[in-house]
Each structure stands twice: as structure tokens, then as C-alpha cells.
Amino acid sequence: MKKTIALFIADPKCSVQSGNGIIKALGSRYNFKIFSKNAVEDNFFNHVDLVAVPGGFGDSDSYESLFRHNGESVREFVANGGHYLGICMGAYWAGSHYLNMLEGVDAVQYLKRPGTDTRRPHAKSIAINWRNKPMNMFWYDGCALVGDTSKFETVATYANGDPMAIIQNRIGLIGCHPESEKFWYDSYTWMRKHWHDGQHHALLLEFVDQLMHR
């Protein structure tokens, strides 16, 4: 029986594009129910296994206008044994200024980190290392997960060695966009040659499967 993911969408800040990419990557193995910025009913998460918050075209400070009605419900869901997947903005929102669900680690702008290989927030195919395999992945002002590396599992790193994707207990965070689809790359001339042909969707599915076993 498929497990159920509650997917947060508030386009364009937490975009339909990112949400659709998550559904495409995970839909073979998971069911989905959608929620947005309006407060959910008290029993909404009763039969949910994971809450997923994608990225979009906004900044993490959008939390107050988009997520404050459901933030406490999500915190309680995770505290009571639920799982959380945050991609880009969703990863930022797990941090100390927002949901505050992490221990000994925080989500910070990668472009401001020492040794970063980018100082600009625009879309690019950025160098990463995913489980010791070098590759490039779609990035749009994504976070680095900085802190005590003994308190989480590092799944992927940026070029400077900062963690890009981690799992801590039942929380999985990713700074880049493995859910990206071909039209994302086609939208930028310089990106077209970097299309991953669905391979990053397989990585995301593997990541979520691992997370769900926590």
C-alpha cells in the first residue's frame, strides 16, 4: 500500500512547478494530498506519512505570510513521528528562524558561505557530490546545511564541502532541485546541456525511501 505525502503548494513562492516535479519523481511509490496557506483541518495529517515543502520563486521570509497557519501543526506532526521533506525554501523553513525543527544544524544561504563557487542567486547547474558521485544539479539560491555533522547524515555536498542534502532523524533537507524537469532547463539557454534525463528524480525517490525508513 502506498504511503501518503502532504504536499504544500502556494504558487509562486512554493511553486506548482516544484510540486509537480516532486509528484513526478515520487508518484510511482507515494500518494499525494495538497495543502496551502489556509489552515488545515485538525485531522488533516492523521493519515499522512510525510509533509513535503518544495521551493519556488520567493525568499524564506515568506514563511510568515504562507505557512504560519500550519507551522505548529507540521511541528506537532513531526514531533509525533511524522516525516518532513524540505527542498530549497522548504529546507530553509526547517531552520531556526521558522519551524525550528533541527538539532545542531541550520539552513543558510550557500552563496554567502566561505569557499562557495557562486555569489549570485540565479538559476544554474551547480557542482555537487551525491553519495561520492560528482554531478551537477539545478540550483536557485539554495541553502547549505551547516552545523555539527555528527548529528545528521550527509547525503550530498557542494563544491566547498558544505552539506547540500542531509537526513536528521525523520527530517530530510535538500538545497538543490532534484525534482527539476526538462522545461526548467529549456527555459535557460545555458542550462539545456545539463538536463539530467530523469536521473535526479531517481535520486530523490531513493532519498525519500531512505527517509521514510527512519
C-alpha positions as CSV (number, residue, x, y, z in Angstrom):
1,M,0.0,0.0,0.0
2,K,1.3,3.4,-1.0
3,K,2.2,5.9,1.8
4,T,0.8,9.4,1.6
5,I,2.7,12.7,1.3
6,A,1.0,16.0,2.2
7,L,2.5,18.5,-0.4
8,F,2.5,22.2,0.4
9,I,1.8,24.5,-2.6
10,A,1.5,28.3,-2.6
11,D,2.4,29.3,-6.1
12,P,4.7,31.0,-7.0
13,K,6.5,31.2,-3.6
14,C,6.2,27.4,-3.1
15,S,5.6,26.7,-6.8
16,V,3.4,24.4,-8.7
17,Q,6.4,23.6,-10.9
18,S,8.4,22.3,-8.0
19,G,5.4,20.5,-6.6
20,N,4.7,18.8,-9.9
21,G,8.3,17.8,-10.1
22,I,8.1,16.1,-6.7
23,I,4.9,14.3,-7.8
24,K,6.6,13.1,-11.0
25,A,9.7,11.9,-9.1
26,L,7.8,10.1,-6.3
27,G,4.3,9.3,-7.7
28,S,5.2,5.7,-8.6
29,R,5.5,4.9,-4.9
30,Y,3.5,7.6,-3.0
31,N,0.1,9.1,-2.9
32,F,-0.3,12.9,-2.5
33,K,-2.8,15.3,-0.9
34,I,-2.3,19.0,-1.3
35,F,-2.5,21.8,1.3
36,S,-1.8,25.5,1.0
37,K,-1.6,28.6,3.2
38,N,-5.1,28.3,4.7
39,A,-5.2,26.5,8.0
40,V,-5.8,22.8,7.6
41,E,-8.5,20.8,9.5
42,D,-7.5,19.3,12.8
43,N,-7.4,15.8,11.3
44,F,-5.6,16.6,8.0
45,F,-2.4,14.9,8.9
46,N,-3.9,11.9,10.6
47,H,-3.3,9.5,7.6
48,V,-0.2,11.3,6.3
49,D,3.3,9.8,6.4
50,L,5.4,12.8,5.2
51,V,5.0,16.5,4.8
52,A,6.8,17.9,1.7
53,V,7.6,21.6,1.2
54,P,9.1,22.5,-2.1
55,G,11.0,25.5,-3.4
56,G,9.8,28.4,-5.6
57,F,10.3,32.0,-6.6
58,G,10.4,33.7,-3.3
59,D,12.5,34.1,-0.2
60,S,12.4,32.2,3.1
61,D,10.8,35.2,4.8
62,S,7.6,34.3,3.0
63,Y,7.1,31.8,5.8
64,E,5.1,34.4,7.9
65,S,2.5,35.0,5.1
66,L,2.3,31.5,3.7
67,F,3.0,28.9,6.5
68,R,2.3,30.4,9.8
69,H,-1.3,29.0,10.0
70,N,0.1,25.5,9.6
71,G,3.5,25.7,11.1
72,E,2.6,24.4,14.5
73,S,0.6,21.6,13.0
74,V,3.6,20.5,11.0
75,R,5.9,20.7,14.0
76,E,3.5,18.5,16.0
77,F,3.2,16.1,13.1
78,V,7.0,15.6,13.1
79,A,7.3,15.5,16.9
80,N,4.7,12.7,16.9
81,G,6.6,10.5,14.5
82,G,5.9,12.1,11.0
83,H,8.5,12.8,8.4
84,Y,9.4,16.1,6.7
85,L,11.0,16.7,3.3
86,G,12.2,20.3,2.5
87,I,13.6,21.3,-0.8
88,C,15.2,24.7,-1.3
89,M,12.7,27.0,0.5
90,G,11.3,24.1,2.3
91,A,14.8,23.3,3.7
92,Y,15.2,26.9,4.8
93,W,11.9,26.7,6.6
94,A,13.0,23.7,8.8
95,G,15.7,26.0,10.3
96,S,15.9,28.1,13.5
97,H,14.1,31.2,12.2
98,Y,11.0,29.3,11.1
99,L,9.9,25.7,12.1
100,N,12.9,25.3,14.3
101,M,12.9,21.5,14.0
102,L,16.7,20.9,13.7
103,E,19.3,20.0,16.2
104,G,22.9,21.3,15.8
105,V,22.4,22.4,12.2
106,D,20.8,25.3,10.4
107,A,19.9,26.2,6.8
108,V,21.9,29.2,5.5
109,Q,22.5,30.7,2.0
110,Y,25.1,28.8,0.2
111,L,26.1,31.9,-1.8
112,K,27.3,33.5,1.4
113,R,29.4,30.6,2.6
114,P,33.2,30.5,2.7
115,G,34.6,28.9,-0.4
116,T,31.3,29.0,-2.3
117,D,31.6,28.7,-6.1
118,T,28.7,31.1,-6.7
119,R,27.8,34.6,-5.4
120,R,24.7,35.1,-7.5
121,P,21.2,33.6,-6.7
122,H,20.1,33.0,-10.3
123,A,19.4,29.5,-11.8
124,K,22.4,27.4,-12.6
125,S,23.6,23.8,-12.8
126,I,25.9,23.7,-9.8
127,A,28.6,21.2,-8.9
128,I,27.7,18.8,-6.1
129,N,28.8,15.4,-4.8
130,W,25.9,13.0,-4.2
131,R,27.0,9.9,-2.3
132,N,30.5,10.2,-3.5
133,K,29.4,10.7,-7.1
134,P,30.2,14.1,-8.7
135,M,27.5,15.7,-10.8
136,N,25.7,19.0,-11.4
137,M,22.2,19.8,-10.1
138,F,19.7,22.6,-10.7
139,W,20.2,25.3,-8.1
140,Y,18.3,28.6,-7.4
141,D,19.7,30.3,-4.2
142,G,19.5,27.1,-2.3
143,C,20.8,26.5,1.2
144,A,23.7,24.8,2.8
145,L,23.1,22.8,5.9
146,V,25.7,23.9,8.3
147,G,26.5,22.6,11.8
148,D,27.6,19.6,13.8
149,T,28.0,16.9,11.1
150,S,27.9,14.2,13.8
151,K,24.2,15.0,14.3
152,F,23.0,14.1,10.8
153,E,23.8,12.0,7.8
154,T,25.2,13.9,4.9
155,V,23.9,12.6,1.6
156,A,25.3,15.3,-0.7
157,T,27.8,18.2,-0.6
158,Y,28.5,21.4,-2.5
159,A,31.9,22.1,-4.1
160,N,33.2,23.7,-0.9
161,G,32.3,20.7,1.2
162,D,29.2,22.2,2.8
163,P,26.4,19.7,3.2
164,M,23.7,20.2,0.5
165,A,21.4,17.3,1.3
166,I,21.0,15.7,4.8
167,I,18.8,13.4,6.8
168,Q,18.4,14.1,10.5
169,N,16.1,11.7,12.3
170,R,12.9,12.0,10.3
171,I,13.7,15.2,8.5
172,G,15.3,15.3,5.0
173,L,16.5,18.5,3.5
174,I,17.9,19.3,0.1
175,G,19.3,22.7,-1.1
176,C,19.2,22.0,-4.8
177,H,16.3,20.8,-7.0
178,P,16.5,17.1,-7.9
179,E,12.8,17.4,-8.8
180,S,13.6,19.7,-11.7
181,E,12.0,18.8,-15.0
182,K,13.3,19.3,-18.6
183,F,11.4,22.5,-19.3
184,W,13.2,24.1,-16.3
185,Y,16.5,23.6,-18.2
186,D,15.0,24.6,-21.5
187,S,14.0,28.0,-20.0
188,Y,17.7,28.9,-19.8
189,T,19.9,28.6,-22.9
190,W,23.0,27.9,-20.8
191,M,21.2,25.2,-18.8
192,R,19.9,23.0,-21.6
193,K,23.1,20.8,-21.9
194,H,22.8,20.0,-18.2
195,W,19.4,18.2,-18.3
196,H,19.7,15.1,-16.1
197,D,17.3,12.9,-18.1
198,G,15.3,12.0,-15.0
199,Q,18.3,10.6,-13.1
200,H,17.9,13.2,-10.3
201,H,14.3,12.1,-9.9
202,A,15.6,8.6,-9.2
203,L,18.0,10.1,-6.6
204,L,15.1,12.0,-4.9
205,L,13.0,8.8,-4.8
206,E,15.9,6.9,-3.2
207,F,16.4,9.8,-0.7
208,V,12.7,9.8,0.3
209,D,12.6,6.0,0.6
210,Q,15.5,6.1,2.9
211,L,14.0,9.0,4.9
212,M,10.7,7.1,5.3
213,H,12.5,4.1,7.0
214,R,13.6,6.4,9.8
